Amino acid sequence: MKEKLWNKNYNKVMITNFTLFFSFYLITPLLPLYLSETFSASKDTIGLVLSGYTLVALIVRLFSGYMVDNFARKTVLLVVLFVYFIFFGSYLIAGSLLAFAIFRTLHGGPFGATTVANSTMAIDVLPASRRNEGIGFYGMSNNLASAIAPTIGLFIYKYTHNFQLMFWLAFIIAGIGFVNSYTLDAPNTQHLTPNTKFQFSLDRFFLMRGWFLAINICFFGFCWGVLSNYLAIYGKEHLGITSGTGTYFLLLSIGLIVSRLVGNKALSQGKLTHNAMEGIVLSTFGFGIFIAGPCILDYFSCDAKLNFIPYYASAILIGFGNGHMWPAFQNMIIAIAHHNERGTANSTILTSWDFGLGLGILLGGIIAEYMGYDAMFWVMAGVHIIGLAMYVFTTQGRFLEKQKQFK
């Protein structure tokens, strides 16, 4: 008989992950509009301000893996989740662009640490025989959040035009996640004793044997950073789709969720490289259609109103592709990590994604400022193709070699 997957602790970890990403995605698509309308920020300034969050999350995640591998994980989780929750209140008192930039940048720290701590906790409470499958389902909680939150956020803003209300909602939802985590019955995973001396080693912060996975995921994080942060402005200013951002995120997230459900059977069978390949190829087509679709329609002198076809089709393809790719990559790096390196493995893959994400937000804003949004999204599609090539010619083979060493 299979061990029980949906145990009490796993369910609570899923709820925490949902509230974490719901509060995050509730305001993410609105922030470029908030900075533009409230502080009259330019495109490159918006990119700079928003990229700070990801940069700090990236730095903190490097240390988060060490912390969750060597100290009581529930304690670490509660501390960083509480700080994450409190920081939403800072947006309510930010009276200038500089103040908002500082608060937003610092907020990335507890977000980065919480994602590492909570995902590692999920691995701990999962039965070993259901781990690949469980990690795949775990991602559905943030996929569901990313489906609902932007849609709700954009809907509320459409009728209220009140950014303060959105910040309050994010604050409350993050608080619910903290209370839920407090009731978690976590296993004892503390490995350090009070007399243990810290010895500096890069392996404590970055899983060196998984460097090829880390570099590869950077390319895909870059594309996600560009798309998720500049979609609303691009759709409004260039495609004439003024109220379709919420629908886009909804379709994208439906693709993510369906993909997880369909791909989990392959994950449970250990077909990690197969799932990753399918996901990368589908995502590449999605990013290509997103930017090339309107150009093709324009070349054939089609009505501009038809731009919604490639626009929404790309959402489904990108969602389905990432739903296959991400859990495969996460399982791949965990598969080549020792039990006491799970936090570091999670930290490595999440940090790498964030590094790419931050570059996408920052460079995307600069490219859009000086070359336009079309050029920015063409670069995005090109970067994803490079990521596909790296996976085919380098990552897949190296992983299979490393995996043999752990069997």
SULGIHU-V975936 format. One record per pair of residues at least 4 apart in sequence whose C-alpha atoms are under 8 Angstrom apart, sorted by sequence separation. I is the first residue (numbers start at 1). J is the second residue. If there is no record, write none. Layout:
# SULGIHU-V975936
I | J
I | J
This chain:
# SULGIHU-V975936
6 | 10
7 | 11
8 | 12
9 | 13
10 | 14
11 | 15
12 | 16
13 | 17
14 | 18
15 | 19
16 | 20
17 | 21
18 | 22
19 | 23
20 | 24
21 | 25
22 | 26
23 | 27
24 | 28
25 | 29
27 | 31
29 | 33
30 | 34
31 | 35
32 | 36
33 | 37
34 | 38
35 | 39
36 | 40
37 | 41
41 | 45
42 | 46
43 | 47
44 | 48
45 | 49
46 | 50
47 | 51
48 | 52
49 | 53
50 | 54
51 | 55
52 | 56
53 | 57
54 | 58
55 | 59
56 | 60
57 | 61
58 | 62
59 | 63
60 | 64
61 | 65
62 | 66
63 | 67
64 | 68
65 | 69
66 | 70
67 | 71
68 | 72
69 | 73
71 | 75
72 | 76
73 | 77
74 | 78
75 | 79
76 | 80
77 | 81
78 | 82
79 | 83
80 | 84
81 | 85
82 | 86
83 | 87
84 | 88
85 | 89
86 | 90
87 | 91
88 | 92
89 | 93
90 | 94
95 | 99
96 | 100
97 | 101
98 | 102
99 | 103
100 | 104
101 | 105
102 | 106
103 | 107
104 | 108
105 | 109
107 | 111
108 | 112
109 | 113
110 | 114
111 | 115
112 | 116
113 | 117
114 | 118
115 | 119
116 | 120
117 | 121
118 | 122
119 | 123
120 | 124
121 | 125
122 | 126
126 | 130
127 | 131
130 | 134
131 | 135
132 | 136
133 | 137
134 | 138
135 | 139
136 | 140
137 | 141
138 | 142
139 | 143
140 | 144
141 | 145
142 | 146
143 | 147
144 | 148
145 | 149
146 | 150
147 | 151
148 | 152
149 | 153
150 | 154
151 | 155
152 | 156
153 | 157
154 | 158
155 | 159
156 | 160
157 | 161
162 | 166
163 | 167
164 | 168
165 | 169
166 | 170
167 | 171
168 | 172
169 | 173
170 | 174
171 | 175
172 | 176
173 | 177
174 | 178
175 | 179
176 | 180
177 | 181
178 | 182
179 | 183
180 | 184
192 | 196
200 | 204
201 | 205
202 | 206
203 | 207
207 | 211
210 | 214
211 | 215
212 | 216
213 | 217
214 | 218
215 | 219
216 | 220
217 | 221
218 | 222
219 | 223
220 | 224
221 | 225
222 | 226
223 | 227
224 | 228
225 | 229
226 | 230
227 | 231
230 | 234
231 | 235
232 | 236
233 | 237
234 | 238
235 | 239
236 | 240
237 | 241
241 | 245
244 | 248
245 | 249
246 | 250
247 | 251
248 | 252
249 | 253
250 | 254
251 | 255
252 | 256
253 | 257
254 | 258
255 | 259
256 | 260
257 | 261
258 | 262
259 | 263
260 | 264
261 | 265
263 | 267
264 | 268
265 | 269
266 | 270
267 | 271
271 | 275
272 | 276
273 | 277
274 | 278
275 | 279
276 | 280
277 | 281
278 | 282
279 | 283
280 | 284
281 | 285
282 | 286
283 | 287
284 | 288
285 | 289
286 | 290
287 | 291
288 | 292
289 | 293
290 | 294
291 | 295
292 | 296
293 | 297
294 | 298
295 | 299
296 | 300
297 | 301
298 | 302
302 | 306
307 | 311
308 | 312
309 | 313
310 | 314
311 | 315
312 | 316
313 | 317
314 | 318
315 | 319
316 | 320
317 | 321
318 | 322
319 | 323
320 | 324
321 | 325
322 | 326
323 | 327
324 | 328
325 | 329
326 | 330
327 | 331
328 | 332
329 | 333
330 | 334
331 | 335
332 | 336
333 | 337
334 | 338
337 | 341
338 | 342
341 | 345
342 | 346
343 | 347
344 | 348
345 | 349
346 | 350
347 | 351
348 | 352
349 | 353
350 | 354
351 | 355
352 | 356
353 | 357
354 | 358
355 | 359
356 | 360
357 | 361
358 | 362
359 | 363
360 | 364
361 | 365
362 | 366
363 | 367
364 | 368
365 | 369
366 | 370
367 | 371
368 | 372
369 | 373
371 | 375
372 | 376
373 | 377
374 | 378
375 | 379
376 | 380
377 | 381
378 | 382
379 | 383
380 | 384
381 | 385
382 | 386
383 | 387
384 | 388
385 | 389
386 | 390
387 | 391
388 | 392
389 | 393
390 | 394
391 | 395
392 | 396
393 | 397
394 | 398
395 | 399
396 | 400
397 | 401
398 | 402
399 | 403
400 | 404
401 | 405
402 | 406
403 | 407
5 | 10
6 | 11
34 | 39
35 | 40
36 | 41
41 | 46
68 | 73
71 | 76
94 | 99
95 | 100
126 | 131
156 | 161
157 | 162
203 | 208
226 | 231
234 | 239
235 | 240
236 | 241
266 | 271
267 | 272
288 | 293
297 | 302
298 | 303
337 | 342
359 | 364
367 | 372
368 | 373
371 | 376
390 | 395
391 | 396
35 | 41
36 | 42
67 | 73
94 | 100
157 | 163
202 | 208
235 | 241
236 | 242
266 | 272
297 | 303
298 | 304
367 | 373
368 | 374
235 | 242
236 | 243
297 | 304
368 | 375
68 | 76
123 | 131
126 | 134
267 | 275
334 | 342
337 | 345
367 | 375
368 | 376
67 | 76
91 | 100
94 | 103
157 | 166
235 | 244
266 | 275
297 | 306
367 | 376
36 | 46
156 | 166
235 | 245
294 | 304
297 | 307
35 | 46
334 | 345
91 | 103
123 | 135
263 | 275
333 | 345
334 | 346
364 | 376
90 | 103
91 | 104
122 | 135
153 | 166
232 | 245
294 | 307
333 | 346
32 | 46
231 | 245
293 | 307
87 | 103
122 | 138
294 | 310
330 | 346
333 | 349
293 | 310
293 | 311
330 | 349
87 | 107
290 | 310
329 | 349
289 | 310
290 | 311
289 | 311
84 | 107
290 | 313
289 | 313
290 | 314
289 | 314
84 | 110
288 | 314
83 | 110
84 | 111
286 | 313
287 | 314
286 | 314
81 | 110
285 | 314
286 | 315
80 | 110
81 | 111
84 | 114
286 | 316
80 | 111
286 | 317
287 | 318
285 | 317
286 | 318
80 | 113
81 | 114
285 | 318
80 | 114
283 | 317
284 | 318
282 | 317
283 | 318
77 | 113
282 | 318
283 | 319
77 | 114
283 | 320
282 | 320
283 | 321
282 | 321
283 | 322
77 | 117
281 | 321
76 | 117
77 | 118
279 | 320
280 | 321
279 | 321
280 | 322
278 | 321
279 | 322
73 | 117
279 | 323
280 | 324
279 | 324
280 | 325
278 | 324
279 | 325
74 | 121
278 | 325
61 | 109
64 | 112
68 | 116
73 | 121
276 | 324
277 | 325
52 | 101
56 | 105
60 | 109
64 | 113
68 | 117
275 | 324
276 | 325
55 | 105
56 | 106
59 | 109
60 | 110
275 | 325
276 | 326
50 | 101
53 | 104
54 | 105
56 | 107
57 | 108
58 | 109
61 | 112
65 | 116
49 | 101
52 | 104
53 | 105
56 | 108
57 | 109
60 | 112
61 | 113
64 | 116
65 | 117
68 | 120
276 | 328
52 | 105
53 | 106
55 | 108
56 | 109
57 | 110
60 | 113
64 | 117
275 | 328
276 | 329
50 | 104
51 | 105
52 | 106
53 | 107
54 | 108
57 | 111
58 | 112
49 | 104
50 | 105
53 | 108
57 | 112
61 | 116
273 | 328
49 | 105
52 | 108
53 | 109
56 | 112
57 | 113
272 | 328
39 | 96
272 | 329
39 | 97
272 | 331
255 | 315
259 | 319
263 | 323
272 | 332
125 | 186
251 | 312
255 | 316
259 | 320
263 | 324
267 | 328
35 | 97
125 | 187
254 | 316
255 | 317
258 | 320
259 | 321
124 | 187
248 | 311
252 | 315
253 | 316
255 | 318
256 | 319
257 | 320
260 | 323
248 | 312
251 | 315
252 | 316
255 | 319
256 | 320
259 | 323
260 | 324
121 | 186
239 | 304
240 | 305
251 | 316
252 | 317
254 | 319
255 | 320
256 | 321
258 | 323
259 | 324
249 | 315
252 | 318
253 | 319
255 | 321
256 | 322
257 | 323
336 | 402
241 | 308
248 | 315
252 | 319
256 | 323
332 | 399
336 | 403
239 | 307
251 | 319
252 | 320
255 | 323
256 | 324
335 | 403
336 | 406
335 | 406
92 | 164
92 | 167
91 | 167
92 | 168
89 | 167
88 | 167
89 | 168
88 | 168
88 | 170
89 | 171
88 | 171
291 | 374
86 | 171
85 | 171
291 | 377
291 | 378
85 | 174
84 | 174
85 | 175
291 | 381
154 | 245
155 | 246
154 | 246
82 | 175
85 | 178
287 | 380
288 | 381
151 | 245
152 | 246
287 | 381
151 | 246
81 | 177
82 | 178
150 | 246
151 | 247
81 | 178
284 | 381
287 | 384
17 | 115
151 | 249
150 | 249
151 | 250
78 | 178
150 | 250
284 | 384
17 | 118
284 | 385
16 | 118
147 | 249
148 | 250
78 | 181
146 | 249
147 | 250
77 | 181
78 | 182
146 | 250
147 | 251
284 | 388
13 | 118
147 | 252
13 | 119
147 | 253
146 | 253
147 | 254
281 | 388
13 | 121
14 | 122
280 | 388
13 | 122
144 | 253
74 | 184
143 | 253
144 | 254
143 | 254
10 | 122
74 | 186
217 | 329
73 | 186
143 | 256
144 | 257
143 | 257
277 | 391
10 | 125
73 | 188
277 | 392
9 | 125
10 | 126
72 | 188
73 | 189
140 | 256
213 | 329
72 | 189
73 | 190
140 | 257
71 | 189
72 | 190
70 | 189
71 | 190
22 | 142
25 | 145
69 | 189
70 | 190
71 | 191
140 | 260
213 | 333
5 | 126
21 | 142
25 | 146
29 | 150
69 | 190
70 | 191
71 | 192
139 | 260
5 | 127
20 | 142
28 | 150
69 | 191
70 | 192
4 | 127
18 | 141
22 | 145
26 | 149
27 | 150
30 | 153
137 | 260
210 | 333
273 | 396
3 | 127
14 | 138
17 | 141
18 | 142
21 | 145
22 | 146
25 | 149
26 | 150
30 | 154
136 | 260
137 | 261
5 | 130
17 | 142
21 | 146
25 | 150
26 | 151
29 | 154
3 | 129
15 | 141
18 | 144
19 | 145
22 | 148
23 | 149
26 | 152
27 | 153
210 | 336
2 | 129
3 | 130
14 | 141
18 | 145
22 | 149
26 | 153
137 | 264
209 | 336
2 | 130
136 | 264
5 | 134
34 | 163
207 | 337
133 | 264
136 | 267
221 | 352
222 | 353
225 | 356
226 | 357
132 | 264
133 | 265
217 | 349
221 | 353
225 | 357
229 | 361
220 | 353
221 | 354
222 | 355
223 | 356
224 | 357
225 | 358
133 | 267
207 | 341
214 | 348
218 | 352
221 | 355
222 | 356
223 | 357
225 | 359
226 | 360
132 | 267
133 | 268
214 | 349
217 | 352
218 | 353
221 | 356
222 | 357
225 | 360
226 | 361
132 | 268
213 | 349
217 | 353
218 | 354
220 | 356
221 | 357
222 | 358
224 | 360
225 | 361
207 | 344
215 | 352
218 | 355
219 | 356
222 | 359
223 | 360
66 | 204
130 | 268
132 | 270
206 | 344
207 | 345
214 | 352
218 | 356
222 | 360
226 | 364
27 | 166
65 | 204
66 | 205
205 | 344
206 | 345
214 | 353
217 | 356
218 | 357
221 | 360
222 | 361
234 | 373
26 | 166
27 | 167
65 | 205
204 | 344
64 | 205
206 | 347
207 | 348
63 | 205
205 | 347
206 | 348
27 | 170
62 | 205
205 | 348
26 | 170
62 | 206
23 | 169
24 | 170
23 | 170
22 | 170
23 | 171
23 | 173
226 | 376
227 | 377
22 | 173
23 | 174
226 | 377
20 | 173
19 | 173
20 | 174
226 | 380
19 | 174
19 | 176
20 | 177
223 | 380
19 | 177
222 | 380
223 | 381
17 | 177
223 | 383
16 | 177
222 | 383
223 | 384
15 | 177
16 | 178
220 | 383
16 | 180
219 | 383
220 | 384
15 | 180
16 | 181
219 | 384
219 | 386
220 | 387
12 | 180
13 | 181
219 | 387
12 | 181
217 | 387
13 | 184
216 | 387
12 | 184
216 | 390
9 | 184
216 | 391
9 | 185
9 | 186
216 | 395
212 | 394
213 | 395
212 | 395
212 | 398
213 | 399
139 | 327
136 | 327
135 | 327
136 | 328
209 | 402
135 | 330
135 | 331
32 | 229
32 | 230
29 | 228
132 | 331
29 | 229
33 | 233
28 | 229
32 | 233
29 | 231
29 | 232
120 | 342
120 | 343
117 | 343
120 | 346
116 | 343
119 | 346
116 | 346
116 | 347
116 | 350
69 | 340
69 | 341
69 | 342
69 | 343
68 | 343
69 | 344
65 | 341
67 | 343
65 | 342
66 | 343
65 | 343
66 | 344
64 | 343
65 | 344
64 | 344
65 | 345
65 | 346
62 | 344
65 | 347
64 | 347
65 | 348
62 | 347
61 | 347
62 | 348
61 | 348
61 | 350
62 | 351
61 | 351
58 | 350
59 | 351
58 | 351
57 | 351
58 | 352
58 | 354
57 | 354
58 | 355
55 | 354
54 | 354
55 | 355
54 | 355
54 | 357
55 | 358
54 | 358
52 | 358
51 | 358
51 | 359
51 | 361
50 | 361
51 | 362
50 | 362
48 | 361
47 | 361
48 | 362
47 | 362
47 | 363
47 | 364
48 | 365
44 | 362
47 | 365
46 | 365
47 | 366
45 | 365
44 | 365
43 | 365
44 | 366
43 | 366
44 | 368
43 | 368
44 | 369
43 | 369
